[in-house]
Amino acid sequence: MRLPTITDALRARRLLRPLLAPTPLSAYPALDAVTGARVRVKHENLQPTGAFKVRGGLNLLASLDPAERERGVLGYSTGNHAQSLAHAAAHHGVRCTIVMPEHPNPAKAQAVRDLRAELVEHGERFEQARAHAEQLAAERGMRLVSAANEPEIIAGVATAYLELFEQEPELDVVLVPVGSGTGAAAATLVAAALAPECEVIAVQSAAAPAAHDSWRAGELVDRPNRTTVEGLATGSGFALTQRLLRGRLADFVLVDDGDIEEAQRLCLRAAHTVAEGAGAAALAALLAHRERFAGRTVAVVCSGGNAGEAELNRMGRPAVIG
């Protein structure tokens, strides 16, 4: 796999500009007061599919040759990558099949169906869905789309960070949630070109630390995947994103699922925004490491807003802010 470049990101921005409006970068005094930092929230939860991954899906589908489009695309996902592919396939008139773990987030599953993609549920966890997708793509002759090992997806996602550094050039830190790692990989790619002094710090659930442990080990590793946070629920590192993260990422931190839930409630109350668990993970890291970030200008990437009913119910509980 080739590494995507900043030129690929710029090319993707030109392609996506007519399709996606820039998402806001917003400041909230209540978040500054709680964290002690100058917080800027990048609202990728306001994308048409409710998550940042729509950027990568549209860019990937645009890059396929006619033969690949004719074969159709098949992806695997816990939800947001699925919607991204389904949305892009609908835009380009390409047949699309998505494999998700059994009993997926109902809202995400229905969104895939609404986009007229075929939805297949298989396995309890992401890893089982991934293996079944690989088998199904081979049987059907469809173009398998990895959740992360796709240069065009990372280049598309990188357009969010081109926007971010244009909106706030003086950032000290960018906190990015990690499942497969496309967001953090894209952030390091753009920061290296536009803001080399800015620290990019990745955030993952301690209950599914495969990407974190792969980065620290310097090689791909598998880890138990026990998190309840769908967008962070992967049990193995991905080769392409890890290659980009090595040598460019300033740090990689883990947060507990309970801390993510508290951050979701804080997003709702202080930033007036609905964040799914993955979308609140960056804020959870900021809350957990307040002394480290105090007085600094920190961008928090709210990567998605596709919270399921159970998450929405939990958000209604009183927040506990230490």
Summary of the structure (lengths in Angstrom):
residues: 322
radius of gyration: 18.0
end to end distance: 44.3
largest distance: 55.5
contacts: 1259
relative contact order: 0.17
helix: 49%
strand: 16%
